[in-house]
Structures are given as C-alpha cells and as structure tokens.
Amino acid sequence: MSGSPPQSGQLERRWTAESIVRRWWAFYNDKTSTRALTKIEFAEHIAYLLFLKLDHERANRPGKFASRPVAPSTDTWPHLVERGGEDLHSYLARTMRTLGTPTPDNQRRTTASVLFHDAQPWNIDRMSELRQLITEEINPYRWAQVPDGELGRAFAQLLSDCYDDMLKKRETGQFLTPPPLLAVVAKALALTPDDRIIDPACGIGSTLIAAHREMDSHGTKVDDSAIAGADIDPQMCRLATMNVLLNTRRLFAGIPPIQRSDSLSRRAKAIQRQDRDVAATVALCNPPFKSTDAAVDTTHRDDFWAPKADLPTNFLQHIAITLPQGARAAVFAPDSVLFGKGAAATVRRNLLLNCDVHTLLRLPTGIFRGTNSKANILFFTKSAPRPSGEPATRALWVYDARTGNHRTDTGNPLTEDDLSDFLAAYRPDDPDRSSRTPSRQFKPYPVADLLARPSTSLELWADLTEDQQDLGSPRDIAASIVAELNSASSSFQAVVDSLAPGQ
C-alpha cells in the first residue's frame, strides 16, 4: 500500500484488514499531531472519506453497473481532492452539512444524514494533514476492489483501537464488547436470515454486525431490513453507520441501519424504523453500564414497570416491554441489575412473570477494560400472559463462566473457544431446552424459588459455593475507582448547574 499505483485495482485485491489498519495508524502516528487529534477523530474522518470515495467509485463504474451518487454531485470527490487549506476546510464543511441534513424528498440520503450529522472537519490548522490523508492514503486506491470483508474488518479494528478514547465517554456509558463474545451470543440465539434484529443502544454497531454475520453464514441473502440500531450519541451513530455499511455490504443509498434517538424517552417500539418497518424477532443489546439516573428521563414512559430505575435496568425493561410476543432477547446486565433493590427488584419480578427468562450467563471479569464492570447476559423470550396467572418463566439456567476466570484484551483475551462449553450446554438447536443437562457450571433454578428470594435476587451461581472475587489487577481496580469518581463528580456538577443561585 505504498507509492502511487495505477487505478487498476490489482494491488487492492491483495490487501488484508491488518495491512490496511497498519497503514492508517502509521499515517496517524507519523503525519498528524496526535496531541491535537484523538484517535476517534481520526477514525471518523476515515469514515467520511471512505464514504465519499466509494460513492464516487460506484458512480463511475461502467455502463449499467454505475449508480447515482449520494454525494451532492458526481464531482464532489474530485473537487475535494484538488483543494487545500481554507478552501478544503470550507468545501468539506459544506459537503458534510449538505449530506448531514435530512431531506424527506431525497430518501437516498437518509443513511448519509446519520453518518454526517453534526460532522465537522478537523481544525483549519490541520488541513495540510487532511490533504495528505486524502491524496496519499485514500484517493490513489480503488477501495471497491478490496477483498470482500477485509475493509469492514479493517474499519472495525480501527474503532477497537480507539478503546481509550471510548473510555473517556463514560458519561454516556460507552464500552466496547469483545467480538468473540458477540459471535457466541449470536449463535446461542440461533439467528437465521428470517430474523429481524434490533439494538436500542448500539454503540459502534458491533452487536448488529455479529448478528448479520451469523445470519449470513446460512448462505441466504440477508435483507437490509434485517438489522436496525439506535443510539443517543451522535458520534456513536456516525461510527456505527459506517461500521455496519462496510461490514454488511449495504448500499449507501439504502435503508439507514442506525438512527439517532433516545430509546427510553417515549413509549414506542423498541426501534421505530424509518422505512419498511417490520416487527423485531430478536433484541441483542449491551446497554450503557451507567449507574446514575441523573440523565435518565422516563417521564413519558407510563408503560415501565419501575419508573425510577438506573440506565441498564431501564434498557432491560424497555426491551422486555416493547418486543413483540415470541421475540427472543439477549441483554447484557451488570451485577447490580441482578441483585439491586427497589426499581431493579421490581423489574426482575416482572421480567420473570412476563417473559421466559431461561438462561443467565455470568461473564468472566476483566472483559471490559478499564471499567472493572462485572457483567452478565440474560437470555429470554417475550411471552403472552397466561390466563392462570402463572409466571412465564419455568426455570432459569445459570452458566458460570466467571468464577476464577479473569480476562484482559492485552494478556489473555476472550475467544469463542473459551465459551464453546457454554454453547454446547445452552443447546441453540433445542428451543424447548428439554435436553439441557445440569453440571458444575450449569444449574437450573425453578421460578418459584426465584420469586421467593428476598427482592427476587438473581445473584446466582451454577454451584452453591461462595463467589470467588476476581477483581483484576491493582491497576485495573485503581483505574476503575478513578473513573467512578470522575463519573460521580460529573453527576454532582450537573445537580449544581441545575440549581438556581441562592438555592
């Protein structure tokens, strides 16, 4: 990927995701001021430029293979390439503003309106670096010729390498979920191309990509309406949009895979799609693990079982309430959702009564770097109310992959093989779960016993031995404490700012 090759596409056909990412980061480290430009800002501009370059390439394919550009004109990319300095800054800003403005009369730009919403070029003093990025790393190559899947994997890895920047967004609860874990969850849900998957807190879209890959593995074309995500953070929506586009081979002028919205703010479907609305059959969601409820406004949610819950608990009840009957779900939850009192206890009881909550996977510690969060996944199916009043849940099977198991993405990262025993015990091919077998790691709890527990606590293990507290390294613990203190400080400041002088 060096030099100035002819625009034949021969070189690009040999590229791998790893070689692409190495080149991108080499440019970032060697040719940008890394103190002035964060990794995530760099990744955003890779997204914008790739969108515009690929759109230009597709518009210039021969004959009937050409497609109408999504960009303002067929010359948008060439005009961008030839500019520099203030001219480049103003032209790119104008292009971003045009593409980022929703236009009801131009449905072909609905996806672009999410990707470019509130997008801004780098500061004007970074234009020489941006011009180099355009002319040296993006323009000389035919990105449409990159082998299928490699460009998507490269962009996903680029975002994964922005982990430290993601951690700085703790106020919105953004964490990166290990792709191997999501691949296992997608297999456990037994996804097929007939499913329709939603994630109302999609972050960078990793859950949707994992779901799409599992559906795609069946060899049948996956419809664009098969996955849909939403997030309240515009930056996450921008990154998720490009991540999904590149990893699912979607048309840039097609149905937007991501929408900007506060999923908890109003009573509606789990995700209100913009076009070709279809009922979701599966929800796969790792919601923000943010304990404070300072930013949670559920004033208009008269359908909630508990109106004053924290963020992860609210997402759990939102999904359980808004999914249609018969839909399946896998929802990540911190330990506090499993044993917290008050609103969390109310949600747990209603969840057991109204859904078939059949599996709890206790995850290893350390998989969310820098957070020290102890996480779980609740698998359940939305059930119709029973005339007898009996709970929809019959038994909750608990698989313990945590006890004595601490992971880090830099030392001993989680792999799919690490959860192969869970997948074998879960039995995705047995929807009635009649063939499940108890073991030291896998144990069923009758629902009557769960409802009889104080506060309907779901703090459960596969065996009854005391939980071995594996909290990670002292550095991990210290970093987690600092992050929690910063989060608490921000919450107190928000309270101070809301008070009138003299109060």
C-alpha positions, 0 to 999 in steps of 0.5 A, a space after each residue: 500500500 505504498 507509492 502511487 499505483 495505477 487505478 487498476 485495482 490489482 494491488 487492492 485485491 491483495 490487501 488484508 484488514 491488518 495491512 490496511 489498519 497498519 497503514 492508517 495508524 502509521 499515517 496517524 502516528 507519523 503525519 498528524 499531531 496526535 496531541 491535537 487529534 484523538 484517535 476517534 477523530 481520526 477514525 471518523 474522518 476515515 469514515 467520511 472519506 471512505 464514504 465519499 470515495 466509494 460513492 464516487 467509485 460506484 458512480 463511475 463504474 461502467 455502463 449499467 453497473 454505475 449508480 447515482 451518487 449520494 454525494 451532492 454531485 458526481 464531482 464532489 470527490 474530485 473537487 475535494 481532492 484538488 483543494 487545500 487549506 481554507 478552501 478544503 476546510 470550507 468545501 468539506 464543511 459544506 459537503 458534510 452539512 449538505 449530506 448531514 441534513 435530512 431531506 424527506 424528498 431525497 430518501 437516498 440520503 437518509 443513511 448519509 444524514 446519520 453518518 454526517 450529522 453534526 460532522 465537522 472537519 478537523 481544525 483549519 490548522 490541520 488541513 495540510 494533514 487532511 490533504 495528505 490523508 486524502 491524496 496519499 492514503 485514500 484517493 490513489 486506491 480503488 477501495 471497491 476492489 478490496 477483498 470482500 470483508 477485509 475493509 469492514 474488518 479493517 474499519 472495525 479494528 480501527 474503532 477497537 483501537 480507539 478503546 481509550 478514547 471510548 473510555 473517556 465517554 463514560 458519561 454516556 456509558 460507552 464500552 466496547 464488547 469483545 467480538 468473540 463474545 458477540 459471535 457466541 451470543 449470536 449463535 446461542 440465539 440461533 439467528 437465521 436470515 428470517 430474523 429481524 434484529 434490533 439494538 436500542 443502544 448500539 454503540 459502534 454497531 458491533 452487536 448488529 454486525 455479529 448478528 448479520 454475520 451469523 445470519 449470513 453464514 446460512 448462505 441466504 441473502 440477508 435483507 437490509 431490513 434485517 438489522 436496525 440500531 439506535 443510539 443517543 450519541 451522535 458520534 456513536 451513530 456516525 461510527 456505527 453507520 459506517 461500521 455496519 455499511 462496510 461490514 454488511 455490504 449495504 448500499 449507501 443509498 439504502 435503508 439507514 441501519 442506525 438512527 439517532 434517538 433516545 430509546 427510553 424517552 417515549 413509549 414506542 417500539 423498541 426501534 421505530 424504523 424509518 422505512 419498511 418497518 417490520 416487527 423485531 424477532 430478536 433484541 441483542 443489546 449491551 446497554 450503557 453500564 451507567 449507574 446514575 439516573 441523573 440523565 435518565 428521563 422516563 417521564 413519558 414512559 407510563 408503560 415501565 414497570 419501575 419508573 425510577 430505575 438506573 440506565 441498564 435496568 431501564 434498557 432491560 425493561 424497555 426491551 422486555 416491554 416493547 418486543 413483540 410476543 415470541 421475540 427472543 432477547 439477549 441483554 447484557 446486565 451488570 451485577 447490580 441489575 441482578 441483585 439491586 433493590 427497589 426499581 431493579 427488584 421490581 423489574 426482575 419480578 416482572 421480567 420473570 412473570 412476563 417473559 421466559 427468562 431461561 438462561 443467565 450467563 455470568 461473564 468472566 471479569 476483566 472483559 471490559 477494560 478499564 471499567 472493572 464492570 462485572 457483567 452478565 447476559 440474560 437470555 429470554 423470550 417475550 411471552 403472552 400472559 397466561 390466563 392462570 396467572 402463572 409466571 412465564 418463566 419455568 426455570 432459569 439456567 445459570 452458566 458460570 463462566 466467571 468464577 476464577 476466570 479473569 480476562 484482559 484484551 492485552 494478556 489473555 483475551 476472550 475467544 469463542 473457544 473459551 465459551 464453546 462449553 457454554 454453547 454446547 450446554 445452552 443447546 441453540 438447536 433445542 428451543 424447548 431446552 428439554 435436553 439441557 443437562 445440569 453440571 458444575 457450571 450449569 444449574 437450573 433454578 425453578 421460578 418459584 424459588 426465584 420469586 421467593 428470594 428476598 427482592 427476587 435476587 438473581 445473584 446466582 451461581 451454577 454451584 452453591 459455593 461462595 463467589 470467588 472475587 476476581 477483581 483484576 489487577 491493582 491497576 485495573 481496580 485503581 483505574 476503575 475507582 478513578 473513573 467512578 469518581 470522575 463519573 460521580 463528580 460529573 453527576 454532582 456538577 450537573 445537580 449544581 448547574 441545575 440549581 438556581 443561585 441562592 438555592 
